[in-house]
Amino acid sequence: MSSTFDKVPATIITGFLGAGKTTLVRQVMAQAQGRRIAIIVNEFGALGIDGEVLKSCGIPGCEDENIVELANGCICCTVAEDFIPTMQALLDRPNPPEHILIETSGLALPKPLIKAFNWPAIRSRVTVDGVVTVVDGPAVADGRFADDPAEVERQRQEDPNLDHDNPLAEVYEDQLSAADLVVLNKADLLDEAAIARLRGEIAAHLPRQVKVVAAREGALDIAVLLGLGAAAENDLAARPSHHDGADDHEHDDFDSFVVPMPEVASADALVARLADVAGAFDILRMKGFASVPGKPMRLSVQGVGTRFSHRFDRAWAPGEARQGQLVVIGQTGLDKAAIAAAIAG
């Protein structure tokens, strides 16, 4: 059997919606210095926004041929149909990658993907160098994923038939449980006391000793992120999951849809409106592109809850339709018509 050192290392980058996974990948690629790195991007939703962001970032190595988008569903549920053939195609290239980055959907459970590295078709050729879990510091600080254990237990005592599952918390905790490194991202939006408190809360969810590093916009040295040597596929028992023993993993708790975006008069006005809509309808994530009249550059918009950022990311290509699109992601039950109408203003 081949040793780990004979295999191509792969890093799984996981984390909940909007945690900053794509930004972290960009930071890695900016430090690649000619190293052959392939990127697999998987998204929850009908549009490959994150893959488009990477391809248009202007960083050497982020060209189309080095980025593979898997858009047929969450990667943890489409291993045989999408992931294994994609890995084989990358490894069979005349000049195979020296490292593979896998950016999972924000709703993906990492453990089924780690298990896939034991499939006979790829086991002897590639290894999980490490699972890097990116945490949205302000979202966790706001209690987005937190249950109150005492309150949940009280409700259970009153009515044991009630369903107290928190799908957000389960995904978040599974992503932490799989980690070899936790990146506490957006630390610049928190004070030192909040960072210290979050470190403690994250450590309480970790099943073993794992380093937690704070970062701003995913800015970490590539040596911190790559070369962990975890061989995670051989260490599955140390990575417990809420879904251990389940036959599959569904995403019935979450939904997404695409809203066409006509030209907008003002980037600031659009972002303010989207923040209002996100708050009114409890939307988890919005991301996409829009056109502003008189601006040669495309407007990129990213939102996590009511926190939004925007920038002009690239020039519209000659002949390209200046048509914007926005992906909206939330828990099941979104009033899609009302949300679309509110976004349209």
C-alpha positions, -999 to +999 in steps of 0.1 A: +000+000+000+012+035-008+022+057+021+006+090+029+036+107+015+031+092-020-004+106-022-017+140-034-028+160-003-063+175-003-076+201+021-113+202+028-125+238+036-158+237+054-179+262+073-214+275+075-230+298+049-210+330+046-182+321+070-156+332+044-145+299+027-141+314-007-121+343+007-098+318+025-093+299-008-083+332-025-058+339+002-042+304-003-040+309-040-024+343-036+005+326-018+008+296-041+039+309-059+035+286-089+025+255-070-001+235-089-033+237-069-067+226-081-099+238-066-132+220-063-161+243-054-195+230-043-224+253-037-259+250-022-280+268-048-285+270-085-258+295-093-220+290-090-213+323-074-183+313-055-166+296-085-173+328-105-157+349-077-126+327-078-123+327-116-125+365-117-102+373-088-071+378-111-048+357-089-025+333-109-038+298-105-074+307-104-079+302-141-109+282-154-088+250-159-078+249-123-113+253-109-140+226-110-175+235-100-199+208-087-234+222-088-256+190-089-263+191-052-244+191-019-210+173-024-216+151+007-247+136-010-233+132-045-200+114-038-204+086-064-220+108-091-198+139-089-169+138-065-151+106-073-152+111-111-139+147-105-111+135-084-101+108-109-101+134-137-078+157-117-054+129-107-053+116-143-041+149-158-007+149-175+004+173-148-017+164-118-022+190-090+003+191-062-025+200-038-063+200-040-085+225-022-121+214-018-145+242-008-177+225+004-212+239+004-220+259+035-246+232+044-224+202+038-214+177+064-177+171+061-176+135+074-193+118+044-168+136+022-139+124+043-152+089+041-152+092+003-114+093+004-115+056+013-132+047-020-109+022-038-108+044-069-089+071-051-077+058-018-042+049-030-037+083-048-050+111-025-053+118+012-071+144+034-042+166+045-066+184+068-101+197+074-101+234+079-134+247+094-141+284+089-163+300+116-181+333+111-172+349+144-199+376+145-226+351+136-216+328+164-213+357+188-249+367+179-261+332+188-271+322+153-262+285+159-266+283+196-292+263+216-299+270+252-294+235+267-314+243+298-343+257+278-343+228+254-343+203+283-372+222+300-392+219+268-384+182+265-396+176+300-429+194+292-435+176+259-410+148+249-428+145+215-417+180+204-390+182+178-362+203+192-337+197+165-318+229+153-306+221+118-283+252+119-266+240+151-263+204+139-245+215+107-222+239+126-213+213+152-206+186+126-183+210+108-164+217+140-162+180+150-145+172+117-119+199+120-081+197+122-079+235+123-106+260+131-103+295+116-122+321+137-129+345+108-139+381+108-121+386+141-117+423+132-155+427+138-151+415+174-134+428+205-108+408+224-133+397+251-157+383+225-128+365+207-117+349+240-153+339+248-158+324+213-125+304+216-139+288+247-173+280+232-157+265+201-133+244+222-163+230+241-177+217+208-144+201+197-141+164+204-103+166+206-075+191+208-076+213+178-059+247+172-082+277+168-067+307+150-083+341+146-083+357+111-094+388+093-109+381+058-093+346+059-058+361+059-035+333+071-001+321+061-004+292+036+019+272+059-007+273+087-034+260+064-016+234+043+007+206+053-013+194+084-007+158+075-038+147+092-047+117+069-083+123+082-097+094+062-079+071+087-092+090+117-130+089+113-138+077+148-123+109+162-147+130+142-183+124+156-213+135+137-250+141+145-256+119+114-234+089+123-253+057+115-278+075+091-281+061+056-280+095+040-281+132+046-309+154+033-312+192+031-350+194+036-344+220+064-330+245+039-340+260+006-326+283-020-338+302-051-325+327-076-338+363-080-331+381-113-316+415-106-323+444-130-299+473-131-298+492-098-293+529-095-271+528-064-250+501-048-255+515-013-292+517-017-293+481-029-273+468+000-295+487+025-326+472+009-312+437+009-303+440+046-338+451+054-352+421+034-328+397+051-340+408+085-377+408+077-376+373+063-348+357+085-327+349+054-294+331+061-274+341+030-276+362-001-250+365-028-248+375-064-241+402-089-258+434-102-253+461-128-251+498-119-258+522-149-227+541-160-203+517-142-181+495-163-175+471-135-199+444-122-212+448-086-206+418-064-229+416-033-224+392-003-247+390+027-248+369+059-280+376+078-282+414+078-245+420+074-236+429+038-206+438+018-202+448-018-175+457-043-170+461-080-152+429-089-145+429-126-154+446-159-184+435-178-171+415-208-178+429-243-212+416-254-220+402-220-255+408-209-255+432-179-280+410-161-277+405-124-287+375-103-290+369-066-290+336-047-312+336-016-307+308+010-327+302+041-346+276+061-374+258+045-406+278+043-392+310+027-420+331+011-402+333-023-427+356-040-427+381-012-389+381-009-385+386-046-410+414-046-392+431-016-358+427-033-372+443-065-383+473-043 
